[in-house]
Amino acid sequence: MRNDNQSNPPKWASRFLHWYCKQSLLEEIEGDINEEYYSILKNSGRKNANHYYINQVFRFFRPFAITALKINNMFIHSVLKNYLLVSFRNLKSDLLNTSLSVLGLFLALLCSMVIYRVAQYELTHDQFHEKAELIYRVNYDETKNPNSSRRLATVGPPLGPAIKEFYPEVKDAVRLRYSRPSIVASNDQRFNEDGIFYVDPSFFSIFSFPLTQGSIATALSQANHVVITEEMAIKYFGDNNPMGKILTFNNFYK
Amino acid sequence: MKGTYLGEFEELVMLSVGVLHPEGYGVAIKNHIEKLTTRKVTLSTVHAALHRLQNKGFLASEFGEATKERGGKRKKIFTITIAGSKALRASRGWREEMWATIPDIALG
């Protein structure tokens, strides 16, 4: 606690008062609050006095004491004033009802914003691919089979080349095969990596992932080629150029 | 607010201004009403009432002395105007007339 004989009202409350209060009323209001503050300070100590001060500063936050904001449009000004007045009266006369209504409005607004955002996210996902409109994913649906109601997100590997051969409308196809998390190692670093996929060379013709180094024609031209992100390159090879280096994968050269 | 009807609290505040004359200001009025009615009164309601009354033309104000207790801020002293005293007298008149003619039975 302070050692002064005379302590002062909390500064932040005082600043708040100075901020909102009309200049013409500030002196008398602040003076009155101060007078009571110091008398409470003398009788019941600093804590009570400070509580009193803060309480009063908020109690004085009423229409008659608040600085008038300049709104030049008379019509808007009077309409707003009326709306404010009506809502304050409603609040005063029926606090429970009004707060429940406000809460309801708030929740409704919140829900609609969340729904909008989720929908937006789903609909604009992965739209950065140039050919996004033309890319389709083939799933597997057994529900027409009376003995089964299976639906799978994957199809057998032969489908890729087969669908290209049988349907001229299919310009190109790529297959991706998920590989389980494995230990990937360079000469100096080893990490357990997830997100490893085996893909067809046509991967880069279909998806728009720009290559920092190397060309699309050669990136996946051979079975032991690998394409990694820049982050991964730094992780495994530091500042060195990763091109041409070898990463082992579960101890096999791949 | 049309007409000269004084709200119950406003009337109390105006009368306090008269009783405390010439030292009728915020804190003093609040303490006076609290002592008289033994009910808690907030300073902000007193101030709001004082300004409403001033806007209606029933009270006039001027700055008084500054004291150390007020952190060097002057106090605003209120006085009853002619219109104010007319309104007070009218209100008193109605009440006295009714008090004079109310039968004891009605008061239980």
Boltz contact constraints between the chains, C-beta under 6 A:
constraints:
  - contact:
      token1: [A, 27]
      token2: [B, 73]
      max_distance: 6.0
  - contact:
      token1: [A, 28]
      token2: [B, 76]
      max_distance: 6.0
  - contact:
      token1: [A, 30]
      token2: [B, 73]
      max_distance: 6.0
  - contact:
      token1: [A, 31]
      token2: [B, 70]
      max_distance: 6.0
  - contact:
      token1: [A, 31]
      token2: [B, 73]
      max_distance: 6.0
  - contact:
      token1: [A, 31]
      token2: [B, 75]
      max_distance: 6.0
  - contact:
      token1: [A, 32]
      token2: [B, 26]
      max_distance: 6.0
  - contact:
      token1: [A, 32]
      token2: [B, 27]
      max_distance: 6.0
  - contact:
      token1: [A, 32]
      token2: [B, 43]
      max_distance: 6.0
  - contact:
      token1: [A, 34]
      token2: [B, 70]
      max_distance: 6.0
  - contact:
      token1: [A, 34]
      token2: [B, 71]
      max_distance: 6.0
  - contact:
      token1: [A, 35]
      token2: [B, 27]
      max_distance: 6.0
  - contact:
      token1: [A, 35]
      token2: [B, 69]
      max_distance: 6.0
  - contact:
      token1: [A, 35]
      token2: [B, 70]
      max_distance: 6.0
  - contact:
      token1: [A, 36]
      token2: [B, 27]
      max_distance: 6.0
  - contact:
      token1: [A, 38]
      token2: [B, 69]
      max_distance: 6.0
  - contact:
      token1: [A, 59]
      token2: [B, 42]
      max_distance: 6.0
  - contact:
      token1: [A, 59]
      token2: [B, 44]
      max_distance: 6.0
  - contact:
      token1: [A, 60]
      token2: [B, 44]
      max_distance: 6.0
  - contact:
      token1: [A, 62]
      token2: [B, 48]
      max_distance: 6.0
  - contact:
      token1: [A, 64]
      token2: [B, 48]
      max_distance: 6.0
  - contact:
      token1: [A, 64]
      token2: [B, 51]
      max_distance: 6.0
